Amino acid sequence: MLEGAERISKYEWLTKWIPSVILLPVCIFFLMNRGQITYVDQFHKVVHLSGQGIFGLMGDIPSVLGGTITQLLVPVLLIIFFYVNYLRKWLQFSFFLLGHTFLNISMYAGDAVARKFDLFGPTDKVHDWNWMLTFFDALQYHTQVSNVFFILGAVFFLIAILVPKIVP
């Protein structure tokens, strides 16, 4: 064998798809159980609230937008980091996290009228998506907004599963 040569198994193509095989039923579970709160949603709640705290230093409007922005920013930064560092399995996880973030935002936006979503804090706490959609005079479109976020979540789940095909 040559010095520095890399030994490649004839099954290497198969091993890079193992995370995708694991992610597939997980993604299907989350898509089929739309609206069901899971432990992953609790993670999103912590990220959302921390974003509101950070952006809240800039005023009321940034505070309301900051939770959702931070929820999206965390997985996007992870995607960039893992892509740059050629960490394909973690890149897949980050795309999955971004997809799940969109599903979480979909639930929250869909709750803009009913406002039954379990918010952290006092009962008179502002519901971000109710406030945003009312501000933009789009509250009657809360279902369509929710569906757009749900579709984006499904798209990023698909990207997560196809990372071995897309990323060299």
Secondary structure, DSSP 8 states (H G I E B T S, - for coil): --TT-----TTHHHHTTHHHHHHHHHHHHHHHTTT---HHHHHHHHHHHHHHHHHHTT-HHHHHHHHHHHHHHHHHHHHHHHHHTT-HHHHHHHHHHHHHHHHHHHHHHHTTTT--S--SS-TT---HHHHHHHHTT-GGGHHHHHHHHHHHHHHHHHHHHHHHHH--
